Amino acid sequence: MGVGYNLYHKKTMNIIQPKWNKVAIHAIVWLLLISVPLLLQLENERMPFRIMVNIWLMLFDICLVFYMNYLFALEKLFYRKKMVLFVLLNIFLVFFIYFMDGVVHGVLSNNIVKPPRKVSSTIQTIFIYNKFIYTLLGVGAALAVKYYDRLVQSERAREKLETEKLSSEITLLKYQIQPHFFFNTLNNIYSLIAKSPSDAQKAVHSLSKMMRYVLYDNSSTEISLSKEIAFIENYDKLMRLRLGERVKVSVDVPEDVVDINIPPLLLIPLLENAYKHGVSATEQSFIDCFVRIEDNKLVFQVSNTMFEKDNEDRSHSGIGLSNLRKRLDILYGDKYIFVSEPDGKGVFVARLEIPLVKK
Protein backbone atom coordinates (compact mmCIF):
# COMPACT_ATOMS: atom_id res chain seq x y z
CA MET A 1 0.00 0.00 0.00
CA GLY A 2 2.88 2.35 0.62
CA VAL A 3 3.41 5.03 -1.95
CA GLY A 4 6.12 7.16 -0.31
CA TYR A 5 8.70 5.41 -2.42
CA ASN A 6 10.60 6.25 -5.54
CA LEU A 7 9.09 3.69 -7.91
CA TYR A 8 12.18 3.44 -10.09
CA HIS A 9 14.37 2.85 -7.05
CA LYS A 10 11.95 0.28 -5.71
CA LYS A 11 11.80 -1.69 -8.96
CA THR A 12 15.59 -1.59 -9.32
CA MET A 13 16.14 -2.83 -5.78
CA ASN A 14 13.59 -5.60 -6.31
CA ILE A 15 15.70 -6.84 -9.23
CA ILE A 16 19.14 -6.42 -7.63
CA GLN A 17 18.46 -7.70 -4.12
CA PRO A 18 17.21 -11.22 -5.02
CA LYS A 19 20.18 -11.65 -7.39
CA TRP A 20 22.78 -10.73 -4.76
CA ASN A 21 20.93 -12.68 -2.09
CA LYS A 22 21.17 -15.76 -4.28
CA VAL A 23 24.90 -15.24 -4.89
CA ALA A 24 25.48 -14.82 -1.15
CA ILE A 25 23.58 -18.02 -0.34
CA HIS A 26 25.57 -20.03 -2.91
CA ALA A 27 28.86 -18.63 -1.60
CA ILE A 28 28.00 -19.40 2.03
CA VAL A 29 26.92 -22.97 1.24
CA TRP A 30 30.08 -23.78 -0.67
CA LEU A 31 32.30 -22.13 1.93
CA LEU A 32 30.68 -24.28 4.61
CA LEU A 33 31.20 -27.43 2.53
CA ILE A 34 34.84 -26.56 1.82
CA SER A 35 35.44 -26.04 5.52
CA VAL A 36 34.27 -29.59 6.35
CA PRO A 37 37.72 -31.21 5.81
CA LEU A 38 39.33 -28.56 8.01
CA LEU A 39 36.80 -29.26 10.76
CA LEU A 40 37.48 -32.97 10.43
CA GLN A 41 41.21 -32.26 10.67
CA LEU A 42 40.62 -30.41 13.95
CA GLU A 43 38.67 -33.37 15.29
CA ASN A 44 41.19 -35.92 14.08
CA GLU A 45 44.72 -34.58 13.75
CA ARG A 46 45.93 -37.89 12.31
CA MET A 47 43.69 -37.67 9.28
CA PRO A 48 45.97 -37.91 6.19
CA PHE A 49 46.26 -34.85 4.00
CA ARG A 50 45.38 -37.02 0.97
CA ILE A 51 41.92 -37.68 2.43
CA MET A 52 41.34 -33.94 2.83
CA VAL A 53 42.40 -33.45 -0.80
CA ASN A 54 40.02 -36.19 -1.96
CA ILE A 55 37.13 -34.53 -0.12
CA TRP A 56 37.96 -31.17 -1.68
CA LEU A 57 38.23 -32.75 -5.12
CA MET A 58 34.85 -34.42 -4.64
CA LEU A 59 33.32 -31.06 -3.71
CA PHE A 60 35.03 -29.39 -6.67
CA ASP A 61 33.70 -32.08 -9.02
CA ILE A 62 30.14 -31.70 -7.75
CA CYS A 63 30.44 -27.91 -7.83
CA LEU A 64 31.68 -27.94 -11.44
CA VAL A 65 28.88 -30.24 -12.60
CA PHE A 66 26.32 -28.29 -10.57
CA TYR A 67 27.12 -24.90 -12.12
CA MET A 68 27.58 -26.23 -15.64
CA ASN A 69 24.04 -27.54 -15.43
CA TYR A 70 22.55 -24.80 -13.27
CA LEU A 71 23.90 -21.91 -15.34
CA PHE A 72 23.87 -23.48 -18.81
CA ALA A 73 22.74 -27.03 -19.53
CA LEU A 74 19.34 -26.98 -17.83
CA GLU A 75 18.12 -23.78 -19.49
CA LYS A 76 19.77 -24.28 -22.88
CA LEU A 77 19.34 -28.04 -23.27
CA PHE A 78 17.20 -29.81 -20.65
CA TYR A 79 14.18 -27.46 -20.65
CA ARG A 80 14.39 -27.17 -24.43
CA LYS A 81 14.08 -30.97 -24.78
CA LYS A 82 17.60 -31.38 -26.21
CA MET A 83 18.16 -34.50 -24.14
CA VAL A 84 20.85 -36.10 -26.30
CA LEU A 85 23.10 -33.04 -26.04
CA PHE A 86 22.30 -32.76 -22.32
CA VAL A 87 23.35 -36.37 -21.66
CA LEU A 88 26.46 -36.07 -23.85
CA LEU A 89 27.55 -32.93 -22.01
CA ASN A 90 27.31 -34.65 -18.64
CA ILE A 91 29.12 -37.75 -19.92
CA PHE A 92 31.87 -35.40 -21.07
CA LEU A 93 31.93 -33.90 -17.55
CA VAL A 94 32.38 -37.39 -16.05
CA PHE A 95 35.59 -37.96 -18.03
CA PHE A 96 36.71 -34.33 -17.66
CA ILE A 97 36.63 -34.43 -13.86
CA TYR A 98 38.24 -37.90 -13.95
CA PHE A 99 41.13 -36.47 -15.96
CA MET A 100 41.42 -33.30 -13.82
CA ASP A 101 41.44 -35.28 -10.58
CA GLY A 102 44.15 -37.50 -12.02
CA VAL A 103 46.24 -34.42 -12.84
CA VAL A 104 45.82 -33.08 -9.30
CA HIS A 105 46.80 -36.40 -7.74
CA GLY A 106 49.76 -36.55 -10.09
CA VAL A 107 50.95 -33.10 -9.05
CA LEU A 108 50.61 -33.91 -5.37
CA SER A 109 52.51 -37.18 -5.72
CA ASN A 110 55.13 -35.72 -8.12
CA ASN A 111 54.12 -38.34 -10.66
CA ILE A 112 53.39 -35.71 -13.26
CA VAL A 113 57.11 -35.66 -14.16
CA LYS A 114 57.71 -39.31 -13.44
CA PRO A 115 56.41 -42.34 -15.29
CA PRO A 116 53.06 -42.96 -13.57
CA ARG A 117 52.43 -46.30 -11.99
CA LYS A 118 50.12 -48.56 -13.83
CA VAL A 119 46.64 -48.58 -12.41
CA SER A 120 44.52 -51.67 -12.82
CA SER A 121 41.43 -51.45 -14.98
CA THR A 122 39.31 -52.31 -11.95
CA ILE A 123 40.58 -49.26 -10.03
CA GLN A 124 40.09 -47.08 -13.09
CA THR A 125 36.53 -48.34 -13.38
CA ILE A 126 35.94 -47.50 -9.70
CA PHE A 127 37.36 -44.01 -10.22
CA ILE A 128 35.12 -43.41 -13.25
CA TYR A 129 32.15 -44.81 -11.33
CA ASN A 130 32.88 -42.34 -8.52
CA LYS A 131 32.98 -39.46 -11.00
CA PHE A 132 29.71 -40.70 -12.47
CA ILE A 133 28.14 -40.58 -8.98
CA TYR A 134 29.53 -37.09 -8.44
CA THR A 135 28.02 -36.01 -11.77
CA LEU A 136 24.64 -37.44 -10.81
CA LEU A 137 24.82 -35.57 -7.49
CA GLY A 138 25.72 -32.33 -9.27
CA VAL A 139 22.95 -32.73 -11.86
CA GLY A 140 20.42 -33.67 -9.17
CA ALA A 141 21.34 -30.68 -7.02
CA ALA A 142 21.17 -28.36 -10.04
CA LEU A 143 17.73 -29.71 -10.98
CA ALA A 144 16.46 -29.28 -7.42
CA VAL A 145 17.75 -25.71 -7.05
CA LYS A 146 16.59 -24.70 -10.53
CA TYR A 147 13.16 -26.18 -9.83
CA TYR A 148 12.97 -24.15 -6.61
CA ASP A 149 14.11 -21.00 -8.43
CA ARG A 150 11.38 -21.49 -11.01
CA LEU A 151 8.79 -21.97 -8.30
CA VAL A 152 9.92 -18.73 -6.64
CA GLN A 153 9.88 -16.86 -9.96
CA SER A 154 6.45 -18.24 -10.77
CA GLU A 155 5.14 -17.18 -7.36
CA ARG A 156 6.64 -13.70 -7.76
CA ALA A 157 5.08 -13.39 -11.21
CA ARG A 158 1.73 -14.53 -9.80
CA GLU A 159 1.98 -12.04 -6.92
CA LYS A 160 2.92 -9.27 -9.35
CA LEU A 161 -0.09 -10.03 -11.54
CA GLU A 162 -2.32 -10.22 -8.48
CA THR A 163 -0.97 -6.89 -7.21
CA GLU A 164 -1.50 -5.27 -10.61
CA LYS A 165 -5.01 -6.71 -10.75
CA LEU A 166 -5.86 -5.41 -7.26
CA SER A 167 -4.35 -2.02 -8.11
CA SER A 168 -6.50 -1.84 -11.25
CA GLU A 169 -9.61 -2.79 -9.28
CA ILE A 170 -8.89 -0.16 -6.61
CA THR A 171 -8.31 2.48 -9.30
CA LEU A 172 -11.58 1.52 -10.98
CA LEU A 173 -13.46 1.73 -7.70
CA LYS A 174 -11.96 5.15 -6.94
CA TYR A 175 -13.02 6.38 -10.36
CA GLN A 176 -16.52 5.08 -9.65
CA ILE A 177 -16.57 7.14 -6.46
CA GLN A 178 -15.72 10.37 -8.27
CA PRO A 179 -18.76 10.68 -10.59
CA HIS A 180 -21.04 9.41 -7.82
CA PHE A 181 -19.67 11.99 -5.41
CA PHE A 182 -19.71 14.91 -7.86
CA PHE A 183 -23.23 14.03 -9.00
CA ASN A 184 -24.49 14.42 -5.43
CA THR A 185 -22.42 17.57 -4.84
CA LEU A 186 -23.61 19.29 -8.03
CA ASN A 187 -27.18 18.53 -7.04
CA ASN A 188 -26.55 20.36 -3.78
CA ILE A 189 -25.08 23.39 -5.58
CA TYR A 190 -27.99 23.39 -8.02
CA SER A 191 -30.44 23.66 -5.14
CA LEU A 192 -28.44 26.58 -3.71
CA ILE A 193 -28.50 28.66 -6.90
CA ALA A 194 -32.19 29.41 -6.62
CA LYS A 195 -32.13 30.12 -2.88
CA SER A 196 -28.84 31.99 -2.45
CA PRO A 197 -26.52 32.78 -5.38
CA SER A 198 -23.82 34.05 -2.99
CA ASP A 199 -23.88 30.76 -1.09
CA ALA A 200 -23.75 28.93 -4.42
CA GLN A 201 -20.55 30.83 -5.24
CA LYS A 202 -19.03 29.76 -1.91
CA ALA A 203 -20.12 26.21 -2.65
CA VAL A 204 -18.37 26.26 -6.03
CA HIS A 205 -15.21 27.52 -4.32
CA SER A 206 -15.37 24.66 -1.80
CA LEU A 207 -16.03 22.25 -4.63
CA SER A 208 -12.91 23.42 -6.47
CA LYS A 209 -10.81 22.55 -3.41
CA MET A 210 -12.47 19.17 -3.20
CA MET A 211 -11.89 18.52 -6.89
CA ARG A 212 -8.18 19.19 -6.45
CA TYR A 213 -8.07 16.51 -3.77
CA VAL A 214 -10.14 14.00 -5.75
CA LEU A 215 -8.36 14.51 -9.08
CA TYR A 216 -4.75 14.94 -7.90
CA ASP A 217 -4.16 13.67 -4.36
CA ASN A 218 -6.48 10.76 -5.06
CA SER A 219 -3.94 9.36 -7.54
CA SER A 220 -1.83 8.13 -4.62
CA THR A 221 -2.58 4.85 -2.89
CA GLU A 222 -2.03 6.49 0.51
CA ILE A 223 -2.53 9.96 1.85
CA SER A 224 -2.30 11.65 5.23
CA LEU A 225 -5.39 11.58 7.40
CA SER A 226 -5.13 15.37 7.79
CA LYS A 227 -5.84 15.80 4.06
CA GLU A 228 -8.78 13.44 4.23
CA ILE A 229 -10.13 15.38 7.22
CA ALA A 230 -9.67 18.69 5.35
CA PHE A 231 -11.64 17.20 2.48
CA ILE A 232 -14.40 16.17 4.89
CA GLU A 233 -14.47 19.67 6.38
CA ASN A 234 -14.84 21.27 2.93
CA TYR A 235 -17.62 18.85 2.14
CA ASP A 236 -19.27 19.70 5.45
CA LYS A 237 -19.07 23.45 4.71
CA LEU A 238 -20.67 22.90 1.33
CA MET A 239 -23.51 20.87 2.82
CA ARG A 240 -24.11 23.39 5.62
CA LEU A 241 -24.62 26.15 3.02
CA ARG A 242 -27.57 24.21 1.63
CA LEU A 243 -29.03 22.86 4.84
CA GLY A 244 -28.48 25.82 7.14
CA GLU A 245 -29.20 25.32 10.83
CA ARG A 246 -31.51 22.35 10.38
CA VAL A 247 -28.64 19.91 10.84
CA LYS A 248 -26.13 19.88 13.67
CA VAL A 249 -22.77 18.41 12.69
CA SER A 250 -19.83 17.58 14.95
CA VAL A 251 -16.47 16.27 13.78
CA ASP A 252 -14.15 15.13 16.55
CA VAL A 253 -10.55 14.49 15.41
CA PRO A 254 -7.83 14.40 18.10
CA GLU A 255 -4.57 16.04 17.07
CA ASP A 256 -2.50 12.91 17.74
CA VAL A 257 -4.00 11.01 14.79
CA VAL A 258 -3.43 13.50 11.98
CA ASP A 259 -0.09 11.94 10.96
CA ILE A 260 -1.65 8.63 10.01
CA ASN A 261 -1.76 7.43 6.42
CA ILE A 262 -4.94 6.01 4.89
CA PRO A 263 -6.14 5.26 1.36
CA PRO A 264 -7.79 8.38 -0.13
CA LEU A 265 -11.57 8.80 -0.17
CA LEU A 266 -11.97 6.04 2.39
CA LEU A 267 -13.91 8.06 4.98
CA ILE A 268 -16.02 10.41 2.88
CA PRO A 269 -18.56 7.74 1.76
CA LEU A 270 -19.68 7.36 5.39
CA LEU A 271 -20.26 11.09 5.85
CA GLU A 272 -21.80 11.44 2.41
CA ASN A 273 -24.20 8.61 3.19
CA ALA A 274 -25.15 10.33 6.47
CA TYR A 275 -25.91 13.60 4.70
CA LYS A 276 -27.88 11.88 1.97
CA HIS A 277 -30.04 9.63 4.15
CA GLY A 278 -29.80 11.15 7.64
CA VAL A 279 -30.93 14.71 6.98
CA SER A 280 -34.53 15.88 6.72
CA ALA A 281 -35.76 18.90 4.78
CA THR A 282 -38.31 19.71 7.50
CA GLU A 283 -37.05 18.21 10.77
CA GLN A 284 -34.04 18.76 12.97
CA SER A 285 -31.20 16.38 12.18
CA PHE A 286 -27.75 15.60 13.47
CA ILE A 287 -24.55 14.01 12.24
CA ASP A 288 -21.80 13.09 14.68
CA CYS A 289 -18.50 11.67 13.53
CA PHE A 290 -15.24 10.98 15.31
CA VAL A 291 -11.80 9.51 14.74
CA ARG A 292 -10.09 7.42 17.40
CA ILE A 293 -7.10 5.15 17.89
CA GLU A 294 -8.22 1.94 19.58
CA ASP A 295 -6.16 -1.26 19.90
CA ASN A 296 -3.70 -0.15 17.20
CA LYS A 297 -6.57 0.50 14.78
CA LEU A 298 -7.93 3.65 13.21
CA VAL A 299 -11.62 3.98 14.04
CA PHE A 300 -13.98 6.28 12.12
CA GLN A 301 -17.60 6.36 13.19
CA VAL A 302 -20.53 8.37 11.85
CA SER A 303 -23.91 8.51 13.59
CA ASN A 304 -26.94 10.24 12.13
CA THR A 305 -30.68 10.55 12.49
CA MET A 306 -32.83 8.11 10.52
CA PHE A 307 -35.72 9.02 8.25
CA GLU A 308 -37.98 7.03 5.96
CA LYS A 309 -36.62 6.74 2.43
CA ASP A 310 -38.73 7.54 -0.57
CA ASN A 311 -38.70 5.33 -3.67
CA GLU A 312 -36.00 7.38 -5.40
CA ASP A 313 -33.71 7.11 -2.38
CA ARG A 314 -34.20 3.36 -2.23
CA SER A 315 -33.34 2.92 -5.89
CA HIS A 316 -30.07 4.85 -5.64
CA SER A 317 -29.01 4.17 -2.06
CA GLY A 318 -26.05 2.13 -0.96
CA ILE A 319 -23.77 2.81 -3.96
CA GLY A 320 -21.12 4.62 -1.92
CA LEU A 321 -21.09 2.09 0.94
CA SER A 322 -21.15 -0.88 -1.43
CA ASN A 323 -18.18 0.57 -3.29
CA LEU A 324 -16.43 1.20 0.03
CA ARG A 325 -16.85 -2.45 1.08
CA LYS A 326 -15.27 -3.63 -2.17
CA ARG A 327 -12.27 -1.34 -1.65
CA LEU A 328 -11.88 -2.49 1.95
CA ASP A 329 -11.96 -6.14 0.87
CA ILE A 330 -9.17 -5.50 -1.62
CA LEU A 331 -7.06 -3.29 0.65
CA TYR A 332 -7.38 -5.11 3.97
CA GLY A 333 -8.86 -8.56 3.32
CA ASP A 334 -10.29 -9.77 6.64
CA LYS A 335 -8.27 -7.29 8.72
CA TYR A 336 -10.95 -4.59 8.89
CA ILE A 337 -14.34 -4.15 10.53
CA PHE A 338 -17.15 -2.23 8.87
CA VAL A 339 -20.62 -2.11 10.38
CA SER A 340 -23.50 0.06 9.15
CA GLU A 341 -26.86 -0.50 10.83
CA PRO A 342 -29.51 1.15 13.01
CA ASP A 343 -28.85 1.11 16.73
CA GLY A 344 -32.53 0.54 17.56
CA LYS A 345 -33.01 4.08 18.91
CA GLY A 346 -33.66 5.94 15.68
CA VAL A 347 -29.97 6.46 14.96
CA PHE A 348 -28.02 4.97 12.09
CA VAL A 349 -24.38 4.12 12.93
CA ALA A 350 -21.58 3.41 10.45
CA ARG A 351 -18.31 2.31 12.07
CA LEU A 352 -15.06 1.55 10.27
CA GLU A 353 -11.95 0.03 11.85
CA ILE A 354 -8.78 -0.42 9.79
CA PRO A 355 -5.19 -1.42 10.72
CA LEU A 356 -3.06 1.51 11.78
CA VAL A 357 -0.41 2.75 9.31
CA LYS A 358 1.78 5.60 10.55
CA LYS A 359 3.99 7.81 8.39
Steps between C-alpha positions, in 0.01 A plus 500: 500500500788735562553768243771713664758325289690584188349244263809475282719441804258243634485303175879510464555376854245223447711376208844542660432372851375148410797457263760592763315305767524192281873552439558542874310180581699299243829640631414423863392143421816419309722665760338285768552185292864587429560552870383145583845338446661765720247430775568129467873571524441685828305204634752245379853634467621169356276522197728476191529806281412283197154434646442874540606549137262226384211666684583836344527342156162333548347836593671667204367231265144538627530879492624497139220270384244695703580839345546367148146369521351774716635789293497343153387145428160505670378820334665450161457124461286323762198735500521529122469120465852459357556188707769340284725806526420528872605139566811530281609814684476328837681190372775735385506650852545151650821443302612863537492490880661153491789643299529817714502302824771278356709808418458634854598168656796485265619845604466419868690173465762646260399238246427763240872505410560135572370197315165438672437166658269274316152498642288191459191522284288414803627805692451718194144374471441584868642849448276560197203360692573747781510788252173376353343512849639849554349608167162357596518687832590824322223460241247406769592799715483732198156365406373543856629857537384601152157352570481703822614815318227451242241452771613824666496687168157362419369606841650848460344531155165386641525749788594777257199424281277481806635833627447662160149356486415630849651839415285518186189405697572763767558764231173404332312521828650842576394623158150370571495706819585823319196531268272373777637758741496792255148412386374539857707815559381672181143424599563683826647803320209500256255527788700792643494708181131575528506571874829687543732579207770627739494171690513317167820690418652393833391145426675505162816626671484214752434259217812617316710413806334162521558435131871567544511232768293249302678551167861543618559373854268209430754360252711377792425172673555664840450847634523669838191493717526879539429543127206264517365694799546831313303351213224397741493850649463660155222258421335585831520875426340445162216297649440752780449776240205306361354365821555796730428450869269203455787256546751497783836353402794417726836369383732386777860436386772491769826664397707187567350310205557749219834344398344169405489380141182358347380425147335812351122542496460224756306702759289735290246233388388462863442873546346535156260217578405672828424827323303328227284275718524652849387856434140617474377802306245581772626350827801555720784262421845422629820341377775408744830358385826431678844353443671291766799273549388179669706180532746611230213565258364815343131533583264730308138508607207701366162514674197673354126531536285256303211591273274301271636471147289580200503279190770705327729473802451125515586456134827693525606432858796296610728568200765681704503247786494203263797645314675563832458135605658382175800729552539385860492135392779564251711721727468318832352155435357379832702748708232770517161544664219692334153512651212717377164444668235665718566496872132443583452854635435686177869552428695351213864415584780429252827390662825424320811348658817455294859400593713793606765624253719785624721721284 
